[in-house]
Amino acid sequence: MKHDDDAHKYYYPVEGRTDGAIADAIAIIAIILIPAGLYAAWNTVASWISAVFS
């Protein structure tokens, strides 16, 4: 099969389909990790304050 036939008209390269996929994955992870980190940090601070004043 020659590469210059009409088949290339129907070929859509994979490159470009994943544009922004890494950024989207980082954003999703951040949406999950930021509240979880804030929750853990707040619980740490609250328990420390509780221990100091108890």
Order of alpha helices (4+ residues) and beta strands (2+ residues): alpha
